[in-house]
Amino acid sequence: MPNPSAVTPVDQLEVVVLVDNVTDGLSTTPPQVESEFAVATRRGLRASSGRCLCCAVHGLSCLITARRGGVNHTVLFDSGPEDYAFERNTARLGADLGAVESIVLSHGHWDHSGAMFLALNAIRARNGGRAVPYYAHPGMFRSRAMRLANGGVRLMDDVPSIADLTAQGAQVVCTTAPERFLDDMFYVSGEIPRVTPFERGLPGQVRRSDDGKRWEPDELVIDERWLALHVAGKGLVVFSACSHAGIVNVLSHARASFPDVPIHAVFGGLHLSGANEQIIPQTVAAMKSFAPALIAAGHCTGWRALAALSATFGDKVLAPTAVGKRYML
């Protein structure tokens, strides 16, 4: 098992939001964050046009680049739900997919994996056809569904299988253990301990049993993991794509894994919408103890939770994710 304390601090971190639930090119941002329109202007936009815009869709994908000295490493964190948005947005943002050296799939849900084959093919078309390390958890490959009030189920699309990923050029690292990679700059966690009394996962989710004959409870989404980097002089930046484990459980695990490194920033979906709206007060109150300098929440967080986070932390800390945003830490 990797020693978390051996994770190499990086000098700078760039995060580009390729896919998210919302588009927001007009709202003002903190100095270290660029909006979609600001990014386009910096890249030479001369006339406003729909041909230049990204599109929003239910899902998440981030391009994460770490820099230390003269060394850069780039990771694709999830792919979003489908090809169209991923392809359109990466093209309009000028995202350098050829720089991607590894992919991390945060957990086994379609809205984070639906464009994975397209992403793999785009990366390998630009990297000379090299295989791409792909970090996954063995529990994410079971078929899943949501239990309905009438007793039936609503199926979810399966995530790409190990065999199909391998056929597309992925080098799948399928493990429940934490991993360090890319010169030890990136750290993907092991399974997240569930320690809070109020975070219960994804209410109503079920999965196929091993024999395929029945549906069994799967609310904990135990295959979900977080990704982290240590930015020198600032602290830990934690990426939690959906926080089905509960963002307080995620941050508690990150703190336990890196006890000597303060948590500087939190990125991703907090899944405080739908049935989890009832735990917004407890979640926001508990997040205060981590004192993050930046909360980049989006995707499945929900507007009620964003409003509560804004009221508690203010807009100097809360900088919600949106398609095309660029964060420099």
PyMOL commands that set and color helices and strands:
alter all, ss='L'
color gray80, all
select helices_A, chain A and resi 4-6+36-42+50-52+83-93+97-99+110-112+116-126+138-141+162-167+247-257+274-290+303-313
alter helices_A, ss='H'
color red, helices_A
select strands_A, chain A and resi 12-19+33-34+61-68+71-77+100-104+132-136+144-147+153-155+170-174+179-181+186-188+205-208+215-217+227-231+235-239+263-269+294-298+326-328
alter strands_A, ss='S'
color yellow, strands_A
deselect
rebuild
show_as cartoon
